[in-house]
Amino acid sequence: MVRVPLTPEERLRGERFGALLRQARGERSMVEVAAAAGLSAETLRKIETGRAPTPAFFTVAALAAALGLSLDELAAACAEGQFVQGRAGEFRQAG
């Protein structure tokens, strides 16, 4: 099976998702959050750094549950142009 290369927009969305996860993780360690989500720390690291920009739905759902986020919040924060990352790393509504 040949995988179609990701578009620049898909890569950017993955980077936004990773940044949101890092911000939501706060002071919790990567190992702690990964274990709570049933993932390896390496998988979480790849998602947070954008090296795995399109994680599976159940991976996203497990991370959302481990971080106390709703899937709606994650989708809104990662949608193009909907939220922007502030200087302190927090996400806020664009506009």
ChimeraX attribute file (.defattr): number of C-alpha atoms within 10 A of each C-alpha:
attribute: neighborCount
match mode: 1-to-1
recipient: residues
	/A:1	3
	/A:2	4
	/A:3	5
	/A:4	6
	/A:5	8
	/A:6	11
	/A:7	9
	/A:8	9
	/A:9	10
	/A:10	14
	/A:11	17
	/A:12	17
	/A:13	20
	/A:14	22
	/A:15	21
	/A:16	25
	/A:17	25
	/A:18	23
	/A:19	21
	/A:20	19
	/A:21	22
	/A:22	20
	/A:23	16
	/A:24	17
	/A:25	17
	/A:26	10
	/A:27	8
	/A:28	11
	/A:29	12
	/A:30	19
	/A:31	15
	/A:32	15
	/A:33	21
	/A:34	20
	/A:35	15
	/A:36	15
	/A:37	21
	/A:38	13
	/A:39	16
	/A:40	15
	/A:41	17
	/A:42	12
	/A:43	15
	/A:44	25
	/A:45	17
	/A:46	14
	/A:47	23
	/A:48	22
	/A:49	17
	/A:50	20
	/A:51	15
	/A:52	17
	/A:53	20
	/A:54	17
	/A:55	15
	/A:56	9
	/A:57	10
	/A:58	10
	/A:59	17
	/A:60	18
	/A:61	16
	/A:62	19
	/A:63	24
	/A:64	19
	/A:65	15
	/A:66	17
	/A:67	18
	/A:68	11
	/A:69	15
	/A:70	12
	/A:71	16
	/A:72	10
	/A:73	10
	/A:74	17
	/A:75	13
	/A:76	13
	/A:77	22
	/A:78	22
	/A:79	14
	/A:80	14
	/A:81	11
	/A:82	14
	/A:83	17
	/A:84	18
	/A:85	16
	/A:86	11
	/A:87	7
	/A:88	7
	/A:89	13
	/A:90	13
	/A:91	19
	/A:92	12
	/A:93	12
	/A:94	11
	/A:95	7
